[in-house]
Amino acid sequence: MRTLITGGTIVNEGQTFPADIVIEDEQIVSLTPNPSPKVEVGGESVIDATGCYVLPGIIDDHVHFREPGLTEKADMESESRAAAAGGVTSYFDMPNCVPQTTTLEALEDKFSRAAQSSHVNYSFFFGATNSNADLFSRLDPHRIPGIKLFMGSSTGNMLVDRDEALDRIFATAPLPLMAHCEDTAIINRNMAHFKDVLHTDDPDVRLHPLIRSTEACYASTAKAIELAIRHQARLHIAHISTQEELGLIPANCPHSITAEATVGHLYFSLSDYERLGARIKVNPAIKSFNDCQALRDGLNDGRITVVGTDHAPHLLSQKQGGAAKATSGMPMIQFSLVTMLELVDEGVLSLERLVELMAHNPARLFEVRRRGFLRPGYQADIVIVRPNTPWTVGPECIESKCGWSPMEGHTYQWRVEKTLCNGHLIYNNGVVTRDYIGQPIEFR
C-alpha cells in the first residue's frame, strides 16, 4: 500500500515547510519539499492536502477510557473513535478502572481488549498501590509508558498515602512515575469547613477550587519532587494546575522532573464555572485566571513538557450537583487539538511549539519507538488540519460514549480533516473508519 500526501504544509521538528509525504507499508518513506517533480505512487492513493497543515499524530499521555468496569460512561472503542476524530493517533490509558490496573493480569486484560476494539494506537499505565511495588520488576518496559501514582485521592480511590510505600515506589520504579499530586488531608479539611459554615452536604461547585486548593496541590507536588530528587526517580507531574507548582519545577533538572498541563486547565478558568458548572469539575480543580495564564506561560519557557487531556468521561447525570456530589472529569480528547490550535491563533504559543508539546515531547519523554515525528522509517501517524474553516460543536458530532462535551456550542476556526494511523486513513471529514484496529505502542 502506497499513499501520497501532497500539497500540504508540514509542521515538524521546529520547522514549517511545504512538502509531499510518501507512505508505504504503514511507514513514512520520504518527505519531499515542494515545489518538486511530481512524486509517482503507481496510481494508488493520493491525498490532496492543499491549504492544510500536516502534523505528526497527537500522542495523548493521559486518558481514562473507563474499560473495564465503567463502560456505561465510555469504552475503548468509543473513546478511540473520539481520538481519531480529534487527530489523536496514540494514547496512554490510566489504571483507575474496575478492576484497577494494579496486577499483571489486569494489565494483560486491557491489552487484550484494546487489540479487539481500539481504533488508534494504545498502551496502559500500571497503577501503584500501597503494597504492589514488588511487581515493578516484572513490568515489560517495552510495552508500557510508566507507573501511575495517585498522591491524592481521585476517581477510583487509588490513593497511596503511606510514607514507607511512597519511599519504596520512588526508590524502585524502573519507569517514569506519573503522579497525581493533591494532599488529601488538606482537601478533606477544606471540604469539612465549607460543609460546616454553609450548612450543606454539597457545597457549590464554584468552591471546588478552594476545596481542592492551591495549598493541597503545592504540598503534594513539593513532596513528590523531594522524593524524586532523593531517589533519583523520573517524575512526571500530571495535570499541573497552579502557578505556585510551576515555581517548583527545576530548570534543566538533572533528575528528570517534568510536568504535564491539560487542555482544560489551559483553556478554562474560575469564571467558566458560572457558565458550565460541574461540566468543568475536574481533579485537580480548574483554578484562577492567573493560574491559567501561568500555565500558558509555562508552555513556552520549558516548565511544561507535555500537553495531554486527562480525558475522563462521565454520564451527564453523574455530573449533577456541587463540589461534593458531582463527579470529577470531562471528555476532551476529540477537541484537544483544535482547542490548542485556537490558542495558537490567540498568540499563546506557536504551531511548531504545539507539535512539540503534543507529539514530539510525549514520544521523547516516554521513549516511544518510531512515532511522534514525521521521519522516514517512522510509523505514518499523521493528522491533517485545515485553518479558517468555521464549525460549531453539536451533540451530533460527539463521538464519546457519554454524549456531551464542555465545548458544545463553541465555534472553532480549525477543523481536523483527516487522521492517518499507521498509514491507514481512519478519519475522513467527519467519518471514522470503524473496522481499523490500532497497534500496541512500543517503547525504549
C-alpha positions in Angstrom: 0.0 0.0 0.0 1.4 3.4 -1.1 -0.1 6.7 -0.3 0.9 10.2 -1.3 0.0 13.3 0.8 0.6 16.2 -1.5 0.1 20.0 -1.4 0.2 20.4 2.4 2.4 22.4 4.7 4.4 20.2 7.1 4.9 21.2 10.7 7.7 19.0 12.2 10.7 19.4 14.5 10.5 23.1 14.8 10.1 23.8 11.0 7.1 24.6 8.8 7.5 24.0 5.1 5.6 22.7 2.0 6.4 19.1 1.3 4.9 15.8 -0.1 4.9 12.7 2.1 5.0 9.2 0.6 3.8 6.3 2.8 4.4 2.7 2.1 3.6 -0.4 4.2 2.4 1.8 7.2 5.6 3.8 7.3 6.8 7.2 6.0 9.3 6.5 3.3 10.0 10.1 2.1 9.4 13.8 2.8 10.0 15.8 -0.4 10.0 19.6 -0.2 7.8 21.5 -2.7 8.0 22.6 -5.4 9.4 19.4 -6.7 8.8 17.0 -9.5 5.6 15.1 -9.1 6.1 12.0 -6.9 4.7 8.9 -8.6 2.9 6.4 -6.4 1.9 3.9 -9.1 -1.7 5.2 -9.4 -2.6 4.4 -5.8 -4.0 6.5 -3.0 -3.4 10.3 -3.3 -4.5 12.7 -0.5 -4.7 16.3 -1.6 -3.7 18.5 1.5 -3.7 21.8 -0.4 -4.4 24.6 2.1 -3.9 22.3 5.1 -1.2 21.8 7.7 0.2 18.2 8.1 1.3 17.3 11.6 2.5 14.2 13.4 -0.4 12.4 15.0 -1.1 13.6 18.5 0.1 11.4 21.4 -2.2 11.9 24.5 -0.3 10.7 27.6 -3.3 10.9 29.9 -6.7 9.4 29.2 -9.3 7.4 31.1 -11.2 5.2 28.7 -13.2 3.5 31.5 -12.8 0.0 30.3 -13.2 -2.4 32.0 -15.9 -2.0 34.6 -17.1 1.5 33.9 -18.3 1.1 30.3 -21.7 2.8 30.8 -19.6 6.0 30.6 -17.1 5.1 27.9 -15.1 2.2 26.4 -12.0 1.7 24.3 -14.0 1.6 21.0 -16.0 4.8 21.6 -13.1 6.9 23.0 -10.6 5.7 20.4 -13.2 6.8 17.8 -13.2 10.2 19.5 -9.4 10.2 19.5 -9.3 9.5 15.7 -11.8 12.4 15.1 -9.6 14.7 17.1 -6.3 13.8 15.4 -5.0 11.7 18.3 -3.3 8.6 17.0 -1.8 7.2 20.2 -2.9 7.2 23.9 -1.8 6.0 27.3 -4.7 4.9 29.4 -4.9 5.2 33.2 -5.3 2.4 35.8 -8.4 3.6 37.8 -10.9 1.3 36.2 -12.6 -1.8 37.6 -10.7 -3.9 38.4 -7.8 -1.4 38.8 -4.8 -2.0 36.6 -2.6 -2.9 39.6 -1.9 -6.5 38.8 -0.1 -8.1 35.8 -3.3 -10.0 35.0 -5.4 -6.8 34.8 -2.7 -5.2 32.6 -2.8 -8.1 30.2 -6.6 -7.9 30.1 -6.5 -4.3 29.0 -4.1 -5.1 26.2 -6.3 -7.9 25.0 -9.4 -5.6 25.0 -7.6 -2.9 23.0 -6.4 -5.4 20.4 -10.0 -6.1 19.6 -11.5 -2.6 19.7 -9.1 0.4 19.8 -9.1 2.4 16.5 -5.8 4.1 17.3 -2.5 3.0 19.0 -2.6 2.2 22.6 -0.7 1.5 25.8 -1.5 1.5 29.5 0.0 2.8 32.8 0.4 0.3 35.6 -1.1 1.6 38.8 0.9 1.9 42.0 -0.7 1.0 45.4 0.5 0.9 49.0 1.6 -2.7 48.6 2.4 -3.7 45.0 5.9 -2.3 44.4 7.2 -5.9 44.3 5.5 -6.2 40.8 7.5 -3.4 39.3 10.5 -5.6 38.3 8.1 -7.8 36.3 6.8 -5.0 34.1 7.9 -5.0 30.5 9.5 -1.6 29.8 9.0 -2.1 26.0 5.2 -2.3 26.4 4.1 0.4 28.9 5.0 4.0 29.3 5.2 4.2 33.1 3.6 3.8 36.5 0.7 6.0 37.7 0.8 7.1 41.3 -2.1 8.8 43.0 -0.7 11.0 45.8 -4.2 12.5 46.2 -7.5 10.7 46.2 -9.4 11.0 43.0 -11.9 9.0 40.9 -11.3 5.3 41.7 -9.7 5.9 45.1 -6.2 4.6 44.4 -4.6 6.8 47.0 -1.1 5.9 48.1 -0.6 7.7 51.4 1.9 5.7 53.5 5.3 7.3 53.6 7.1 3.9 53.6 5.1 2.9 50.5 6.0 6.2 48.7 9.7 5.8 49.5 9.7 2.2 48.1 7.8 3.3 45.0 10.2 6.2 44.2 13.2 4.1 45.1 12.3 1.0 42.9 10.3 2.3 40.0 12.1 1.3 36.8 9.9 3.5 34.6 8.7 7.1 34.8 6.3 7.8 37.6 3.3 9.9 36.6 1.9 11.4 39.8 -1.5 12.9 40.6 -0.4 15.4 43.3 -3.0 16.7 45.7 -2.9 16.5 49.5 -5.9 14.5 50.6 -5.8 15.7 54.3 -5.9 19.3 53.2 -8.8 18.6 50.8 -10.8 16.8 53.5 -10.2 19.7 55.9 -11.4 22.2 53.3 -14.5 20.2 52.4 -15.5 19.8 56.1 -15.0 23.6 56.6 -17.3 24.6 53.7 -19.9 22.0 54.7 -19.9 23.3 58.2 -20.0 27.1 57.5 -22.6 26.8 54.7 -24.7 24.1 56.4 -24.8 21.9 53.4 -23.6 18.4 52.4 -22.8 19.6 48.9 -21.1 23.0 48.6 -21.5 24.9 45.3 -19.2 23.7 42.5 -17.7 27.2 42.4 -16.0 26.3 45.7 -14.2 23.3 44.1 -11.0 25.3 43.5 -11.0 26.3 47.2 -11.6 22.8 48.4 -9.1 21.1 46.1 -6.9 24.2 46.8 -3.6 25.6 45.7 -2.2 24.6 49.1 -3.3 21.0 48.5 -1.6 20.9 45.1 1.5 22.7 46.2 2.1 20.5 49.3 1.8 17.2 47.3 3.8 18.3 44.3 6.6 19.6 46.6 6.6 16.2 48.4 6.7 14.3 45.1 9.7 16.4 43.8 11.6 15.9 47.1 11.1 12.1 46.8 12.1 12.1 43.2 15.3 14.1 43.9 16.2 11.9 46.9 15.7 8.7 45.0 16.8 10.0 41.5 13.5 8.8 40.1 11.9 10.0 36.9 8.9 12.0 37.9 6.2 13.4 35.5 3.7 15.6 37.4 0.2 15.1 35.9 -2.2 17.9 35.2 -0.4 20.7 37.0 -2.9 23.4 37.8 -1.3 26.3 39.7 1.4 28.9 39.2 2.8 28.0 42.6 3.5 24.5 41.5 5.2 25.7 38.3 7.7 27.6 40.6 8.7 24.2 42.0 9.8 22.8 38.6 13.6 23.0 38.5 15.2 24.4 35.3 17.2 21.8 33.5 16.6 19.3 36.3 19.2 16.5 36.4 16.7 14.1 37.9 14.2 14.3 35.0 11.3 16.1 36.6 8.7 17.1 34.1 5.2 18.5 34.1 2.0 17.9 32.1 -0.6 20.6 31.6 -4.1 19.6 30.3 -6.1 21.4 27.7 -8.8 22.0 30.2 -6.5 23.8 32.7 -5.0 25.8 29.8 -8.4 26.9 28.3 -10.8 27.3 31.3 -10.5 29.3 34.5 -12.6 30.3 37.5 -15.1 32.4 35.7 -16.2 29.5 33.5 -17.9 27.8 36.4 -20.7 30.3 36.1 -21.4 29.1 32.6 -20.5 25.5 32.7 -20.9 24.5 36.3 -19.9 20.9 37.1 -19.2 20.1 33.4 -15.7 21.5 34.1 -15.3 20.0 37.5 -12.1 18.0 37.4 -9.4 16.9 39.9 -7.2 19.0 40.4 -9.7 21.8 40.1 -9.6 24.4 37.3 -8.5 27.5 39.1 -8.0 31.2 38.6 -7.3 33.2 35.5 -3.8 33.9 36.9 -3.1 30.2 37.2 -4.4 29.6 33.7 -2.1 32.4 32.4 0.9 31.0 34.3 0.3 27.6 32.7 0.1 29.2 29.3 3.4 30.9 30.0 4.9 27.6 31.1 4.2 26.2 27.6 6.9 28.4 26.1 9.5 28.6 28.9 10.1 24.8 29.2 8.4 24.2 32.6 5.5 22.4 30.8 6.9 19.4 28.8 3.7 17.8 27.6 0.0 18.8 26.9 -2.5 16.0 27.5 -6.2 15.9 28.1 -7.0 13.8 31.3 -9.9 12.8 29.1 -12.4 11.4 31.7 -16.0 10.8 30.5 -18.9 10.5 32.9 -22.6 10.4 32.1 -24.1 13.8 32.3 -26.4 12.6 35.0 -23.3 11.9 37.1 -22.2 15.5 36.6 -25.1 16.9 38.5 -24.6 18.5 41.9 -21.8 20.5 43.5 -18.3 20.2 44.8 -19.1 17.0 46.8 -21.7 15.1 44.7 -20.9 15.8 41.0 -18.3 13.5 39.6 -14.9 15.0 38.5 -13.7 14.6 35.0 -14.7 15.7 31.5 -14.3 14.4 27.9 -11.8 16.4 25.8 -9.8 14.1 23.5 -11.9 14.9 20.4 -11.4 18.6 20.8 -7.9 18.8 22.3 -6.0 19.6 19.1 -8.5 22.2 17.8 -8.6 23.9 21.2 -4.8 24.2 21.3 -4.9 25.5 17.7 -7.3 28.2 18.9 -4.6 29.1 21.5 -2.1 29.3 18.5 -4.4 31.8 16.8 -4.6 33.8 20.1 -0.8 34.0 20.2 -0.4 31.8 23.3 2.1 29.5 21.5 3.4 28.8 18.0 2.2 26.0 15.8 5.7 24.5 16.0 5.6 24.5 19.8 2.1 22.9 19.8 3.6 20.0 17.8 6.5 19.8 20.2 4.2 19.6 23.3 1.6 17.2 21.9 3.6 14.9 19.6 7.4 15.2 19.9 7.8 15.6 23.7 5.4 12.7 24.7 7.4 10.5 22.3 10.7 11.7 23.8 9.7 11.6 27.4 8.3 8.1 27.3 10.8 6.8 24.7 8.1 5.9 22.2 9.6 3.9 19.3 9.1 5.3 15.8 6.2 7.6 16.5 5.7 11.3 17.3 7.7 12.7 14.4 7.3 12.9 10.6 10.5 11.0 9.7 11.3 8.3 7.1 11.1 4.9 8.8 8.6 6.1 11.3 5.0 4.9 11.5 2.7 7.1 9.4 0.7 8.6 12.3 -0.5 11.8 10.7 -3.2 14.4 11.2 -4.2 16.9 8.5 -5.8 20.1 9.8 -7.5 23.0 7.8 -7.5 26.6 9.1 -10.2 29.2 8.5 -13.0 26.6 8.4 -15.6 27.6 11.0 -17.7 24.8 12.5 -19.7 24.6 15.8 -19.7 21.6 18.2 -23.1 20.0 18.5 -24.2 16.7 20.0 -24.4 15.1 16.6 -20.6 15.3 16.1 -19.6 14.0 19.5 -18.0 10.5 19.3 -17.5 9.9 23.0 -20.0 7.4 24.5 -21.1 9.9 27.2 -22.6 12.0 24.5 -21.7 15.5 25.8 -18.8 17.9 25.8 -17.9 21.2 27.7 -17.2 22.6 24.2 -20.8 22.2 22.9 -21.9 25.4 21.2 -18.4 26.6 20.7 -17.3 27.6 17.2 -13.8 26.6 16.1 -11.9 28.0 13.2 -9.7 24.9 12.7 -11.0 21.6 11.6 -9.4 18.1 11.8 -9.9 17.0 8.2 -8.1 13.6 8.1 -6.3 11.3 10.5 -4.0 8.5 9.4 -2.9 5.8 11.9 0.0 3.6 10.7 -0.7 4.9 7.2 -4.4 4.0 7.2 -7.0 6.7 6.7 -9.1 6.3 9.9 -10.9 9.6 9.9 -12.0 11.5 6.9 -14.1 14.6 7.0 -16.4 13.5 9.8 -16.4 9.7 9.3 -14.4 7.3 11.4 -13.3 4.0 9.8 -14.6 1.7 12.5 -13.1 -1.5 11.2 -9.5 -0.4 11.7 -7.6 -1.5 14.8 -4.5 0.3 16.0 -1.3 -1.2 17.3 0.3 -1.6 20.7 2.9 1.1 21.2 6.5 0.1 21.6 8.9 1.9 24.0 12.6 2.3 24.5 
